[in-house]
Amino acid sequence: MIFKVLYQELASEVPVRENTHALYIEASNERDVRFKLKDRTINIEFIQPLEGEHLVYEQQSEDFKLETL
């Protein structure tokens, strides 16, 4: 399954919409996503599973790049 992770660059940053970044990662569940990203010093705001029409929509974005970890 593919997940969209919304995050701030620094773990100490307060979440601000204008500074929020997104990355896409393939994992079996949300726990697996957090495990794969544990070495990064980011502040994870939200992890969203993508499927069906929502996944197709996100894949059409020029920012869609699937991370390989």
N, C-alpha and C positions, 0 to 999 in steps of 0.2 A: 504494500500500500504506500502511496505517496502522501507526505505530510507537508504542510506549509507552516514554517516556524517564523513567528514575528518576534523580533528581539531588538534590544539596544546594544550598541557596540561595547559598552563597559558595564560590568556587573554592578557598579556603584551608581550608575545613572538612573535618574527617575524617569519612568516611561513618559515620553512626550511624542505625540503622534507624528510630528514633523521629523523626528529623529529615528523613527522606527524603520527597521530594515526587515527584509523577508528572505528566507532561503527555503529551498525545497529539498527534501530528503526522503529516501526510500527506507522504510523500516516496517517491522511487523506490527508494532503498536506504539503508543505514546511513551511508554516506559523505555522502549528500545531507542527511540529518538533522543530522549534525555541522556541515556547511557552513551550514545554515539557522540553527543555534543558536550559531555562532561569536562573535557580537557580545554574547551574554549572559555575564555573569560567574557562571556556575554550574559546579559540579563534577558532570559526568555520570558516574554509576555504571554504568548498564546501559541498552542500547537493545534493545528486544524487538519483533520483528515480530508483528503480530496478524493472524490470519486464521481463517476458519471459526468453529467453536464458541467459541474463545477470544475472538475479536472480538465476537461476539454477547454473551458474558458481560460483557465490559468495557463495552459500550454500555449495558447495563442499570444500571450504576452511576450514582449521582447525581453523581459527580465527573467523569464522562466529558464532556469539552469538547474538541472538536477545534480545535487552534491553527491559525490561518491566518498564514503568513509569506510 
